[in-house]
Amino acid sequence: MPTREEELDALLATPPPINPDPFAMDDDDMDDDDIRPAIKSVHELRRAGANNRFADEMEDLLARIGTPSSTPSSLRRSALLELSQKLQRKEFISQFRDHATRDKVAANIGQEKDVISGFALSAVLVTFLDFNPTAHLLQQLINHGLGEMLSVLLRVPEDIDEIAAGKMRLSKTTRNSLNDVKKSLTKLDIWHGRRPEELSPQTLALQLLNIVCQQIDATHSSVVVKDVENDLEIVIGNCVSANPRTNPTFALVVSILESQSGLAMNDENEIPWFAQQRHYVARILENSLQQWPEKPGDVETATLKLSINMTNTKHGASAFSDRLLLSSLSKAIISVFRSAMDTMSNQRLKEETYDVLLLVLGMGINILERCEPARKNMAGGELDGLVAVYLQNQALVQKAASEENLKPSVAKLGVAFGYLSILLGYLSLVDTTRQRFVEQAGSEGLAGLIGSIKEFIDMHREVDNRVTELERLVNDLQRRQRH
């Protein structure tokens, strides 16, 4: 919709027809086809001048940027850094978005082997794509071999200032420009709340890869991921011991992997390289659970979604079955469930709390359903805590069911209670666990658990294709109940 200023300009540029002067003399020589509005608005003239200047500026920049060469080019480096700095201005980046030859900046990107030019070009792309996702440019990046340039950058974990001050013999102007670009990038709201103090080519490459993965379909972005598999795997391995609450690389790796994990959700479509990362992801999840924040954010949510997708196969679930991880997962379930119950005092269950609760419960169910040895590993004090939470919620859900108007928050908690019942159902397939459950829940406890699972099946029969597996769980529990 045009702005008021543009509407006024349009009126000025095309004045309304003037009524003929009855005293004017006819001019037979005047050709009506030659009549043109002679007045243009000041705004229009200024805009035309600005567009011409910008076009000249872009032509000069693109000429200096050129395309990657076999040897580093100081002209290309300085032009890319200059463009990155100019893109920090809103007016310039808006004009850049609309410029016809804009995408030439990334021509033959896969041939870029110079770390400085690669860093500067990545800065340009990260800044622009964060401002304006562009399908044509993204497709060009894939077609021109973005992954090959990213591989070069992923091998350089040192801060860009350290590189610039080292053996590369960069001019003072180039060093200052790199530092300015670094400062601008770290101020962008793209770091998942983990703004880096240092910025390496590796971290910037991860950021660019993450933006590509978030902005286009996984089947297309997987082409880029495949090109960087070997280098990315090294970075993933280093994330196992990184601080999940402060480390930007940790957040970016989780986000990238989660975006791709939907492609490997079952045994038939399992991607070999992705499957090989399951042990790393299990350690990443364990690390995250051990430092679980009071208010989980998007990184914690992505970690859980990634882990759920990676445990949708028997082999995947087995990688997440060790005792320490399951202990941390049990503690997280208890903690989030109690947070949900605390909010119920205000009669309002927060949506983010509910989402995380279903994710941690879904994670536990995935592992226990597909990996029998894991059922024996989730024991000890955490098991008692899970049963205690179950019994508390059982009373709450039963009380709520007797009320005529079921509050939405209570209904949601009822769904989560169903998930918890299923989790405890799988645990109760182990004789010793079932005995401990009965000791806490009473002689009718197992019958109540089976009843809760049946209610869940009835509620989800029409929308969930997993009810067959749950019916099998009920049958197994009933057989054990009789013995």
DRENTORVO-606637 format. One record per residue (C-alpha): residue in one letter; residue number from 0; x negated, y negated, z. Coordinates in steps of 0.1 Angstrom, whole numbers. Example, Ala and Ser with C-alpha at 12.3 -4.5 7.8 and 13.67 -1.06 7.14 Angstrom:
@aa A | i 0 | xx -123 | yy 45 | zz 78
@aa S | i 1 | xx -137 | yy 11 | zz 71
END
This chain:
@aa M | i 0 | xx 0 | yy 0 | zz 0
@aa P | i 1 | xx -16 | yy -34 | zz -10
@aa T | i 2 | xx -25 | yy -58 | zz 17
@aa R | i 3 | xx -8 | yy -92 | zz 20
@aa E | i 4 | xx -40 | yy -108 | zz 7
@aa E | i 5 | xx -40 | yy -85 | zz -24
@aa E | i 6 | xx -3 | yy -93 | zz -31
@aa L | i 7 | xx -11 | yy -130 | zz -30
@aa D | i 8 | xx -41 | yy -126 | zz -53
@aa A | i 9 | xx -19 | yy -107 | zz -78
@aa L | i 10 | xx 5 | yy -136 | zz -78
@aa L | i 11 | xx -23 | yy -161 | zz -84
@aa A | i 12 | xx -39 | yy -140 | zz -111
@aa T | i 13 | xx -6 | yy -136 | zz -130
@aa P | i 14 | xx 14 | yy -168 | zz -126
@aa P | i 15 | xx 52 | yy -167 | zz -132
@aa P | i 16 | xx 64 | yy -179 | zz -166
@aa I | i 17 | xx 70 | yy -216 | zz -168
@aa N | i 18 | xx 103 | yy -229 | zz -182
@aa P | i 19 | xx 97 | yy -247 | zz -215
@aa D | i 20 | xx 95 | yy -285 | zz -214
@aa P | i 21 | xx 124 | yy -299 | zz -234
@aa F | i 22 | xx 103 | yy -329 | zz -244
@aa A | i 23 | xx 73 | yy -309 | zz -256
@aa M | i 24 | xx 66 | yy -308 | zz -293
@aa D | i 25 | xx 64 | yy -274 | zz -311
@aa D | i 26 | xx 29 | yy -261 | zz -319
@aa D | i 27 | xx 33 | yy -236 | zz -347
@aa D | i 28 | xx -4 | yy -229 | zz -347
@aa M | i 29 | xx -4 | yy -215 | zz -312
@aa D | i 30 | xx -6 | yy -177 | zz -312
@aa D | i 31 | xx 14 | yy -163 | zz -282
@aa D | i 32 | xx -8 | yy -132 | zz -281
@aa D | i 33 | xx -38 | yy -153 | zz -272
@aa I | i 34 | xx -23 | yy -167 | zz -241
@aa R | i 35 | xx -42 | yy -155 | zz -210
@aa P | i 36 | xx -40 | yy -167 | zz -173
@aa A | i 37 | xx -68 | yy -191 | zz -168
@aa I | i 38 | xx -67 | yy -192 | zz -130
@aa K | i 39 | xx -83 | yy -165 | zz -109
@aa S | i 40 | xx -83 | yy -165 | zz -71
@aa V | i 41 | xx -114 | yy -174 | zz -52
@aa H | i 42 | xx -111 | yy -140 | zz -35
@aa E | i 43 | xx -110 | yy -122 | zz -68
@aa L | i 44 | xx -140 | yy -141 | zz -81
@aa R | i 45 | xx -160 | yy -134 | zz -50
@aa R | i 46 | xx -151 | yy -97 | zz -52
@aa A | i 47 | xx -161 | yy -94 | zz -88
@aa G | i 48 | xx -194 | yy -111 | zz -80
@aa A | i 49 | xx -200 | yy -87 | zz -50
@aa N | i 50 | xx -191 | yy -57 | zz -71
@aa N | i 51 | xx -216 | yy -68 | zz -98
@aa R | i 52 | xx -243 | yy -73 | zz -72
@aa F | i 53 | xx -236 | yy -40 | zz -56
@aa A | i 54 | xx -237 | yy -22 | zz -90
@aa D | i 55 | xx -271 | yy -38 | zz -97
@aa E | i 56 | xx -283 | yy -29 | zz -62
@aa M | i 57 | xx -272 | yy 8 | zz -67
@aa E | i 58 | xx -288 | yy 10 | zz -101
@aa D | i 59 | xx -321 | yy -2 | zz -87
@aa L | i 60 | xx -319 | yy 22 | zz -57
@aa L | i 61 | xx -309 | yy 52 | zz -78
@aa A | i 62 | xx -338 | yy 44 | zz -102
@aa R | i 63 | xx -363 | yy 44 | zz -74
@aa I | i 64 | xx -348 | yy 75 | zz -57
@aa G | i 65 | xx -349 | yy 95 | zz -90
@aa T | i 66 | xx -351 | yy 133 | zz -85
@aa P | i 67 | xx -374 | yy 155 | zz -65
@aa S | i 68 | xx -409 | yy 160 | zz -79
@aa S | i 69 | xx -437 | yy 185 | zz -73
@aa T | i 70 | xx -456 | yy 160 | zz -52
@aa P | i 71 | xx -443 | yy 136 | zz -25
@aa S | i 72 | xx -433 | yy 102 | zz -38
@aa S | i 73 | xx -436 | yy 72 | zz -16
@aa L | i 74 | xx -412 | yy 53 | zz -39
@aa R | i 75 | xx -385 | yy 80 | zz -34
@aa R | i 76 | xx -391 | yy 81 | zz 3
@aa S | i 77 | xx -387 | yy 44 | zz 8
@aa A | i 78 | xx -356 | yy 42 | zz -14
@aa L | i 79 | xx -338 | yy 70 | zz 4
@aa L | i 80 | xx -347 | yy 55 | zz 38
@aa E | i 81 | xx -334 | yy 21 | zz 25
@aa L | i 82 | xx -302 | yy 36 | zz 14
@aa S | i 83 | xx -297 | yy 54 | zz 47
@aa Q | i 84 | xx -301 | yy 21 | zz 65
@aa K | i 85 | xx -278 | yy 2 | zz 42
@aa L | i 86 | xx -251 | yy 29 | zz 48
@aa Q | i 87 | xx -248 | yy 18 | zz 84
@aa R | i 88 | xx -230 | yy -13 | zz 72
@aa K | i 89 | xx -192 | yy -7 | zz 67
@aa E | i 90 | xx -189 | yy -29 | zz 37
@aa F | i 91 | xx -218 | yy -12 | zz 19
@aa I | i 92 | xx -207 | yy 24 | zz 27
@aa S | i 93 | xx -172 | yy 16 | zz 15
@aa Q | i 94 | xx -186 | yy 3 | zz -18
@aa F | i 95 | xx -209 | yy 33 | zz -20
@aa R | i 96 | xx -178 | yy 56 | zz -16
@aa D | i 97 | xx -162 | yy 40 | zz -46
@aa H | i 98 | xx -192 | yy 38 | zz -69
@aa A | i 99 | xx -191 | yy 60 | zz -100
@aa T | i 100 | xx -227 | yy 72 | zz -100
@aa R | i 101 | xx -228 | yy 77 | zz -62
@aa D | i 102 | xx -234 | yy 115 | zz -64
@aa K | i 103 | xx -266 | yy 111 | zz -84
@aa V | i 104 | xx -284 | yy 105 | zz -51
@aa A | i 105 | xx -283 | yy 143 | zz -44
@aa A | i 106 | xx -292 | yy 154 | zz -79
@aa N | i 107 | xx -314 | yy 186 | zz -80
@aa I | i 108 | xx -314 | yy 186 | zz -42
@aa G | i 109 | xx -326 | yy 222 | zz -41
@aa Q | i 110 | xx -359 | yy 212 | zz -56
@aa E | i 111 | xx -367 | yy 189 | zz -26
@aa K | i 112 | xx -398 | yy 202 | zz -8
@aa D | i 113 | xx -410 | yy 170 | zz 9
@aa V | i 114 | xx -400 | yy 169 | zz 45
@aa I | i 115 | xx -398 | yy 131 | zz 47
@aa S | i 116 | xx -376 | yy 128 | zz 16
@aa G | i 117 | xx -356 | yy 157 | zz 27
@aa F | i 118 | xx -350 | yy 141 | zz 61
@aa A | i 119 | xx -341 | yy 108 | zz 45
@aa L | i 120 | xx -317 | yy 124 | zz 20
@aa S | i 121 | xx -301 | yy 144 | zz 48
@aa A | i 122 | xx -296 | yy 112 | zz 67
@aa V | i 123 | xx -278 | yy 97 | zz 37
@aa L | i 124 | xx -256 | yy 127 | zz 33
@aa V | i 125 | xx -248 | yy 131 | zz 70
@aa T | i 126 | xx -239 | yy 94 | zz 74
@aa F | i 127 | xx -217 | yy 93 | zz 42
@aa L | i 128 | xx -199 | yy 127 | zz 47
@aa D | i 129 | xx -191 | yy 118 | zz 83
@aa F | i 130 | xx -176 | yy 85 | zz 70
@aa N | i 131 | xx -158 | yy 101 | zz 40
@aa P | i 132 | xx -155 | yy 138 | zz 32
@aa T | i 133 | xx -159 | yy 142 | zz -6
@aa A | i 134 | xx -150 | yy 175 | zz -23
@aa H | i 135 | xx -169 | yy 167 | zz -55
@aa L | i 136 | xx -201 | yy 158 | zz -37
@aa L | i 137 | xx -199 | yy 188 | zz -14
@aa Q | i 138 | xx -194 | yy 211 | zz -44
@aa Q | i 139 | xx -224 | yy 195 | zz -62
@aa L | i 140 | xx -246 | yy 201 | zz -31
@aa I | i 141 | xx -237 | yy 238 | zz -32
@aa N | i 142 | xx -243 | yy 240 | zz -70
@aa H | i 143 | xx -276 | yy 222 | zz -68
@aa G | i 144 | xx -291 | yy 244 | zz -41
@aa L | i 145 | xx -286 | yy 225 | zz -8
@aa G | i 146 | xx -296 | yy 256 | zz 11
@aa E | i 147 | xx -331 | yy 256 | zz -4
@aa M | i 148 | xx -338 | yy 221 | zz 9
@aa L | i 149 | xx -323 | yy 229 | zz 43
@aa S | i 150 | xx -346 | yy 259 | zz 46
@aa V | i 151 | xx -376 | yy 236 | zz 43
@aa L | i 152 | xx -362 | yy 213 | zz 71
@aa L | i 153 | xx -352 | yy 241 | zz 94
@aa R | i 154 | xx -388 | yy 251 | zz 97
@aa V | i 155 | xx -398 | yy 218 | zz 112
@aa P | i 156 | xx -386 | yy 215 | zz 149
@aa E | i 157 | xx -408 | yy 185 | zz 158
@aa D | i 158 | xx -393 | yy 151 | zz 163
@aa I | i 159 | xx -395 | yy 129 | zz 132
@aa D | i 160 | xx -414 | yy 102 | zz 150
@aa E | i 161 | xx -440 | yy 127 | zz 160
@aa I | i 162 | xx -443 | yy 139 | zz 124
@aa A | i 163 | xx -446 | yy 103 | zz 111
@aa A | i 164 | xx -474 | yy 95 | zz 136
@aa G | i 165 | xx -493 | yy 127 | zz 128
@aa K | i 166 | xx -512 | yy 139 | zz 98
@aa M | i 167 | xx -489 | yy 126 | zz 70
@aa R | i 168 | xx -506 | yy 92 | zz 68
@aa L | i 169 | xx -474 | yy 73 | zz 64
@aa S | i 170 | xx -474 | yy 35 | zz 62
@aa K | i 171 | xx -463 | yy 15 | zz 91
@aa T | i 172 | xx -432 | yy 4 | zz 72
@aa T | i 173 | xx -422 | yy 40 | zz 65
@aa R | i 174 | xx -427 | yy 50 | zz 101
@aa N | i 175 | xx -406 | yy 21 | zz 113
@aa S | i 176 | xx -379 | yy 29 | zz 88
@aa L | i 177 | xx -378 | yy 66 | zz 99
@aa N | i 178 | xx -375 | yy 54 | zz 135
@aa D | i 179 | xx -346 | yy 31 | zz 126
@aa V | i 180 | xx -328 | yy 58 | zz 107
@aa K | i 181 | xx -333 | yy 82 | zz 137
@aa K | i 182 | xx -318 | yy 57 | zz 161
@aa S | i 183 | xx -288 | yy 51 | zz 138
@aa L | i 184 | xx -281 | yy 88 | zz 134
@aa T | i 185 | xx -283 | yy 96 | zz 171
@aa K | i 186 | xx -257 | yy 69 | zz 178
@aa L | i 187 | xx -231 | yy 86 | zz 155
@aa D | i 188 | xx -203 | yy 105 | zz 172
@aa I | i 189 | xx -213 | yy 138 | zz 156
@aa W | i 190 | xx -232 | yy 155 | zz 184
@aa H | i 191 | xx -204 | yy 172 | zz 204
@aa G | i 192 | xx -211 | yy 150 | zz 234
@aa R | i 193 | xx -248 | yy 161 | zz 234
@aa R | i 194 | xx -265 | yy 131 | zz 218
@aa P | i 195 | xx -302 | yy 140 | zz 211
@aa E | i 196 | xx -330 | yy 119 | zz 225
@aa E | i 197 | xx -353 | yy 134 | zz 198
@aa L | i 198 | xx -343 | yy 142 | zz 162
@aa S | i 199 | xx -362 | yy 167 | zz 142
@aa P | i 200 | xx -357 | yy 177 | zz 105
@aa Q | i 201 | xx -345 | yy 210 | zz 119
@aa T | i 202 | xx -317 | yy 194 | zz 140
@aa L | i 203 | xx -307 | yy 171 | zz 112
@aa A | i 204 | xx -305 | yy 200 | zz 88
@aa L | i 205 | xx -283 | yy 219 | zz 112
@aa Q | i 206 | xx -260 | yy 188 | zz 114
@aa L | i 207 | xx -257 | yy 186 | zz 76
@aa L | i 208 | xx -251 | yy 223 | zz 73
@aa N | i 209 | xx -224 | yy 220 | zz 101
@aa I | i 210 | xx -207 | yy 192 | zz 83
@aa V | i 211 | xx -206 | yy 212 | zz 51
@aa C | i 212 | xx -192 | yy 242 | zz 69
@aa Q | i 213 | xx -165 | yy 221 | zz 86
@aa Q | i 214 | xx -154 | yy 203 | zz 55
@aa I | i 215 | xx -151 | yy 231 | zz 29
@aa D | i 216 | xx -138 | yy 266 | zz 29
@aa A | i 217 | xx -160 | yy 293 | zz 45
@aa T | i 218 | xx -162 | yy 313 | zz 12
@aa H | i 219 | xx -179 | yy 283 | zz -4
@aa S | i 220 | xx -201 | yy 272 | zz 26
@aa S | i 221 | xx -212 | yy 308 | zz 30
@aa V | i 222 | xx -233 | yy 304 | zz -2
@aa V | i 223 | xx -254 | yy 277 | zz 16
@aa V | i 224 | xx -256 | yy 298 | zz 48
@aa K | i 225 | xx -268 | yy 328 | zz 28
@aa D | i 226 | xx -297 | yy 307 | zz 15
@aa V | i 227 | xx -309 | yy 298 | zz 50
@aa E | i 228 | xx -303 | yy 331 | zz 67
@aa N | i 229 | xx -339 | yy 339 | zz 77
@aa D | i 230 | xx -346 | yy 304 | zz 90
@aa L | i 231 | xx -313 | yy 301 | zz 107
@aa E | i 232 | xx -318 | yy 334 | zz 125
@aa I | i 233 | xx -349 | yy 320 | zz 142
@aa V | i 234 | xx -330 | yy 289 | zz 154
@aa I | i 235 | xx -302 | yy 311 | zz 167
@aa G | i 236 | xx -326 | yy 332 | zz 187
@aa N | i 237 | xx -340 | yy 301 | zz 203
@aa C | i 238 | xx -305 | yy 290 | zz 213
@aa V | i 239 | xx -301 | yy 320 | zz 236
@aa S | i 240 | xx -320 | yy 303 | zz 264
@aa A | i 241 | xx -309 | yy 267 | zz 256
@aa N | i 242 | xx -288 | yy 246 | zz 279
@aa P | i 243 | xx -252 | yy 250 | zz 265
@aa R | i 244 | xx -240 | yy 218 | zz 282
@aa T | i 245 | xx -267 | yy 194 | zz 269
@aa N | i 246 | xx -285 | yy 209 | zz 239
@aa P | i 247 | xx -272 | yy 196 | zz 205
@aa T | i 248 | xx -288 | yy 225 | zz 186
@aa F | i 249 | xx -268 | yy 250 | zz 207
@aa A | i 250 | xx -236 | yy 231 | zz 199
@aa L | i 251 | xx -244 | yy 230 | zz 162
@aa V | i 252 | xx -254 | yy 266 | zz 159
@aa V | i 253 | xx -222 | yy 277 | zz 176
@aa S | i 254 | xx -201 | yy 255 | zz 154
@aa I | i 255 | xx -218 | yy 268 | zz 122
@aa L | i 256 | xx -214 | yy 305 | zz 132
@aa E | i 257 | xx -178 | yy 300 | zz 143
@aa S | i 258 | xx -169 | yy 285 | zz 109
@aa Q | i 259 | xx -183 | yy 317 | zz 92
@aa S | i 260 | xx -171 | yy 343 | zz 117
@aa G | i 261 | xx -136 | yy 346 | zz 101
@aa L | i 262 | xx -153 | yy 362 | zz 71
@aa A | i 263 | xx -165 | yy 391 | zz 92
@aa M | i 264 | xx -135 | yy 400 | zz 113
@aa N | i 265 | xx -132 | yy 437 | zz 105
@aa D | i 266 | xx -153 | yy 467 | zz 96
@aa E | i 267 | xx -144 | yy 467 | zz 59
@aa N | i 268 | xx -155 | yy 431 | zz 53
@aa E | i 269 | xx -184 | yy 430 | zz 78
@aa I | i 270 | xx -213 | yy 409 | zz 65
@aa P | i 271 | xx -246 | yy 426 | zz 73
@aa W | i 272 | xx -266 | yy 395 | zz 82
@aa F | i 273 | xx -238 | yy 381 | zz 103
@aa A | i 274 | xx -233 | yy 414 | zz 121
@aa Q | i 275 | xx -270 | yy 414 | zz 130
@aa Q | i 276 | xx -264 | yy 382 | zz 150
@aa R | i 277 | xx -239 | yy 398 | zz 174
@aa H | i 278 | xx -266 | yy 405 | zz 201
@aa Y | i 279 | xx -277 | yy 368 | zz 199
@aa V | i 280 | xx -241 | yy 356 | zz 201
@aa A | i 281 | xx -235 | yy 379 | zz 231
@aa R | i 282 | xx -264 | yy 363 | zz 249
@aa I | i 283 | xx -252 | yy 328 | zz 239
@aa L | i 284 | xx -217 | yy 336 | zz 253
@aa E | i 285 | xx -233 | yy 350 | zz 285
@aa N | i 286 | xx -254 | yy 318 | zz 289
@aa S | i 287 | xx -224 | yy 296 | zz 283
@aa L | i 288 | xx -202 | yy 315 | zz 308
@aa Q | i 289 | xx -229 | yy 313 | zz 335
@aa Q | i 290 | xx -228 | yy 275 | zz 332
@aa W | i 291 | xx -191 | yy 272 | zz 325
@aa P | i 292 | xx -179 | yy 236 | zz 330
@aa E | i 293 | xx -149 | yy 226 | zz 351
@aa K | i 294 | xx -133 | yy 212 | zz 319
@aa P | i 295 | xx -143 | yy 233 | zz 289
@aa G | i 296 | xx -147 | yy 213 | zz 257
@aa D | i 297 | xx -148 | yy 220 | zz 220
@aa V | i 298 | xx -182 | yy 238 | zz 222
@aa E | i 299 | xx -170 | yy 262 | zz 248
@aa T | i 300 | xx -138 | yy 268 | zz 228
@aa A | i 301 | xx -159 | yy 275 | zz 196
@aa T | i 302 | xx -181 | yy 299 | zz 215
@aa L | i 303 | xx -151 | yy 319 | zz 226
@aa K | i 304 | xx -135 | yy 319 | zz 191
@aa L | i 305 | xx -168 | yy 330 | zz 176
@aa S | i 306 | xx -172 | yy 358 | zz 202
@aa I | i 307 | xx -136 | yy 370 | zz 196
@aa N | i 308 | xx -142 | yy 372 | zz 159
@aa M | i 309 | xx -174 | yy 391 | zz 165
@aa T | i 310 | xx -158 | yy 417 | zz 188
@aa N | i 311 | xx -131 | yy 426 | zz 163
@aa T | i 312 | xx -150 | yy 458 | zz 154
@aa K | i 313 | xx -162 | yy 487 | zz 176
@aa H | i 314 | xx -199 | yy 479 | zz 168
@aa G | i 315 | xx -193 | yy 442 | zz 176
@aa A | i 316 | xx -175 | yy 449 | zz 209
@aa S | i 317 | xx -203 | yy 472 | zz 221
@aa A | i 318 | xx -228 | yy 443 | zz 219
@aa F | i 319 | xx -207 | yy 424 | zz 245
@aa S | i 320 | xx -203 | yy 453 | zz 269
@aa D | i 321 | xx -231 | yy 449 | zz 294
@aa R | i 322 | xx -223 | yy 444 | zz 331
@aa L | i 323 | xx -237 | yy 409 | zz 335
@aa L | i 324 | xx -218 | yy 394 | zz 306
@aa L | i 325 | xx -185 | yy 411 | zz 317
@aa S | i 326 | xx -190 | yy 399 | zz 353
@aa S | i 327 | xx -194 | yy 363 | zz 340
@aa L | i 328 | xx -164 | yy 367 | zz 318
@aa S | i 329 | xx -143 | yy 380 | zz 347
@aa K | i 330 | xx -153 | yy 350 | zz 368
@aa A | i 331 | xx -143 | yy 327 | zz 340
@aa I | i 332 | xx -109 | yy 343 | zz 337
@aa I | i 333 | xx -103 | yy 340 | zz 374
@aa S | i 334 | xx -115 | yy 304 | zz 374
@aa V | i 335 | xx -94 | yy 293 | zz 344
@aa F | i 336 | xx -63 | yy 312 | zz 357
@aa R | i 337 | xx -66 | yy 294 | zz 391
@aa S | i 338 | xx -69 | yy 260 | zz 373
@aa A | i 339 | xx -38 | yy 268 | zz 354
@aa M | i 340 | xx -19 | yy 277 | zz 386
@aa D | i 341 | xx -31 | yy 246 | zz 403
@aa T | i 342 | xx -17 | yy 224 | zz 375
@aa M | i 343 | xx 16 | yy 242 | zz 380
@aa S | i 344 | xx 21 | yy 223 | zz 412
@aa N | i 345 | xx 28 | yy 193 | zz 389
@aa Q | i 346 | xx 50 | yy 215 | zz 368
@aa R | i 347 | xx 29 | yy 208 | zz 338
@aa L | i 348 | xx 3 | yy 232 | zz 323
@aa K | i 349 | xx -23 | yy 213 | zz 303
@aa E | i 350 | xx -25 | yy 225 | zz 267
@aa E | i 351 | xx -63 | yy 227 | zz 267
@aa T | i 352 | xx -63 | yy 248 | zz 299
@aa Y | i 353 | xx -37 | yy 272 | zz 284
@aa D | i 354 | xx -57 | yy 275 | zz 251
@aa V | i 355 | xx -89 | yy 284 | zz 270
@aa L | i 356 | xx -71 | yy 308 | zz 292
@aa L | i 357 | xx -58 | yy 328 | zz 263
@aa L | i 358 | xx -92 | yy 328 | zz 247
@aa V | i 359 | xx -111 | yy 342 | zz 277
@aa L | i 360 | xx -83 | yy 368 | zz 282
@aa G | i 361 | xx -84 | yy 377 | zz 245
@aa M | i 362 | xx -121 | yy 380 | zz 246
@aa G | i 363 | xx -119 | yy 405 | zz 275
@aa I | i 364 | xx -91 | yy 425 | zz 258
@aa N | i 365 | xx -111 | yy 427 | zz 225
@aa I | i 366 | xx -141 | yy 442 | zz 243
@aa L | i 367 | xx -122 | yy 466 | zz 266
@aa E | i 368 | xx -99 | yy 479 | zz 238
@aa R | i 369 | xx -127 | yy 487 | zz 214
@aa C | i 370 | xx -155 | yy 498 | zz 237
@aa E | i 371 | xx -147 | yy 524 | zz 263
@aa P | i 372 | xx -181 | yy 521 | zz 282
@aa A | i 373 | xx -173 | yy 485 | zz 289
@aa R | i 374 | xx -143 | yy 495 | zz 310
@aa K | i 375 | xx -166 | yy 510 | zz 336
@aa N | i 376 | xx -189 | yy 479 | zz 336
@aa M | i 377 | xx -162 | yy 455 | zz 346
@aa A | i 378 | xx -160 | yy 464 | zz 383
@aa G | i 379 | xx -169 | yy 451 | zz 417
@aa G | i 380 | xx -157 | yy 419 | zz 433
@aa E | i 381 | xx -146 | yy 404 | zz 400
@aa L | i 382 | xx -122 | yy 433 | zz 395
@aa D | i 383 | xx -106 | yy 426 | zz 429
@aa G | i 384 | xx -103 | yy 390 | zz 420
@aa L | i 385 | xx -85 | yy 398 | zz 387
@aa V | i 386 | xx -61 | yy 421 | zz 406
@aa A | i 387 | xx -54 | yy 393 | zz 432
@aa V | i 388 | xx -47 | yy 368 | zz 404
@aa Y | i 389 | xx -24 | yy 393 | zz 387
@aa L | i 390 | xx -4 | yy 399 | zz 419
@aa Q | i 391 | xx -1 | yy 361 | zz 425
@aa N | i 392 | xx 12 | yy 355 | zz 390
@aa Q | i 393 | xx 35 | yy 386 | zz 391
@aa A | i 394 | xx 54 | yy 370 | zz 420
@aa L | i 395 | xx 55 | yy 336 | zz 402
@aa V | i 396 | xx 67 | yy 350 | zz 369
@aa Q | i 397 | xx 94 | yy 372 | zz 386
@aa K | i 398 | xx 106 | yy 342 | zz 405
@aa A | i 399 | xx 107 | yy 320 | zz 374
@aa A | i 400 | xx 126 | yy 348 | zz 354
@aa S | i 401 | xx 154 | yy 345 | zz 379
@aa E | i 402 | xx 159 | yy 308 | zz 372
@aa E | i 403 | xx 184 | yy 297 | zz 346
@aa N | i 404 | xx 162 | yy 270 | zz 329
@aa L | i 405 | xx 127 | yy 284 | zz 324
@aa K | i 406 | xx 102 | yy 255 | zz 323
@aa P | i 407 | xx 78 | yy 255 | zz 293
@aa S | i 408 | xx 47 | yy 256 | zz 316
@aa V | i 409 | xx 60 | yy 286 | zz 334
@aa A | i 410 | xx 68 | yy 303 | zz 301
@aa K | i 411 | xx 32 | yy 298 | zz 289
@aa L | i 412 | xx 19 | yy 311 | zz 322
@aa G | i 413 | xx 41 | yy 342 | zz 316
@aa V | i 414 | xx 24 | yy 348 | zz 282
@aa A | i 415 | xx -10 | yy 345 | zz 299
@aa F | i 416 | xx 2 | yy 369 | zz 326
@aa G | i 417 | xx 11 | yy 394 | zz 298
@aa Y | i 418 | xx -25 | yy 391 | zz 285
@aa L | i 419 | xx -39 | yy 397 | zz 320
@aa S | i 420 | xx -16 | yy 428 | zz 324
@aa I | i 421 | xx -30 | yy 442 | zz 291
@aa L | i 422 | xx -66 | yy 436 | zz 303
@aa L | i 423 | xx -60 | yy 453 | zz 336
@aa G | i 424 | xx -42 | yy 481 | zz 317
@aa Y | i 425 | xx -74 | yy 489 | zz 298
@aa L | i 426 | xx -94 | yy 488 | zz 330
@aa S | i 427 | xx -70 | yy 512 | zz 347
@aa L | i 428 | xx -77 | yy 538 | zz 321
@aa V | i 429 | xx -108 | yy 545 | zz 342
@aa D | i 430 | xx -99 | yy 567 | zz 372
@aa T | i 431 | xx -118 | yy 548 | zz 399
@aa T | i 432 | xx -105 | yy 514 | zz 387
@aa R | i 433 | xx -70 | yy 527 | zz 387
@aa Q | i 434 | xx -73 | yy 539 | zz 422
@aa R | i 435 | xx -87 | yy 505 | zz 434
@aa F | i 436 | xx -58 | yy 488 | zz 416
@aa V | i 437 | xx -32 | yy 509 | zz 434
@aa E | i 438 | xx -50 | yy 503 | zz 467
@aa Q | i 439 | xx -45 | yy 465 | zz 462
@aa A | i 440 | xx -11 | yy 465 | zz 444
@aa G | i 441 | xx 6 | yy 493 | zz 463
@aa S | i 442 | xx 21 | yy 526 | zz 452
@aa E | i 443 | xx 44 | yy 510 | zz 427
@aa G | i 444 | xx 17 | yy 487 | zz 413
@aa L | i 445 | xx 9 | yy 508 | zz 383
@aa A | i 446 | xx 45 | yy 511 | zz 373
@aa G | i 447 | xx 48 | yy 473 | zz 376
@aa L | i 448 | xx 17 | yy 469 | zz 354
@aa I | i 449 | xx 31 | yy 492 | zz 328
@aa G | i 450 | xx 64 | yy 473 | zz 329
@aa S | i 451 | xx 46 | yy 440 | zz 323
@aa I | i 452 | xx 28 | yy 454 | zz 293
@aa K | i 453 | xx 62 | yy 467 | zz 279
@aa E | i 454 | xx 77 | yy 433 | zz 283
@aa F | i 455 | xx 48 | yy 418 | zz 264
@aa I | i 456 | xx 53 | yy 443 | zz 236
@aa D | i 457 | xx 90 | yy 435 | zz 234
@aa M | i 458 | xx 83 | yy 398 | zz 232
@aa H | i 459 | xx 57 | yy 401 | zz 205
@aa R | i 460 | xx 70 | yy 431 | zz 184
@aa E | i 461 | xx 82 | yy 410 | zz 155
@aa V | i 462 | xx 52 | yy 386 | zz 153
@aa D | i 463 | xx 22 | yy 407 | zz 164
@aa N | i 464 | xx 10 | yy 437 | zz 144
@aa R | i 465 | xx -11 | yy 449 | zz 174
@aa V | i 466 | xx 19 | yy 463 | zz 193
@aa T | i 467 | xx 11 | yy 498 | zz 181
@aa E | i 468 | xx -22 | yy 497 | zz 200
@aa L | i 469 | xx -5 | yy 484 | zz 231
@aa E | i 470 | xx 21 | yy 511 | zz 229
@aa R | i 471 | xx -7 | yy 536 | zz 228
@aa L | i 472 | xx -22 | yy 519 | zz 259
@aa V | i 473 | xx 12 | yy 523 | zz 277
@aa N | i 474 | xx 14 | yy 560 | zz 268
@aa D | i 475 | xx -22 | yy 566 | zz 281
@aa L | i 476 | xx -14 | yy 548 | zz 314
@aa Q | i 477 | xx 19 | yy 568 | zz 318
@aa R | i 478 | xx 0 | yy 601 | zz 313
@aa R | i 479 | xx -25 | yy 591 | zz 340
@aa Q | i 480 | xx 3 | yy 579 | zz 363
@aa R | i 481 | xx 18 | yy 614 | zz 362
@aa H | i 482 | xx -14 | yy 631 | zz 372
END
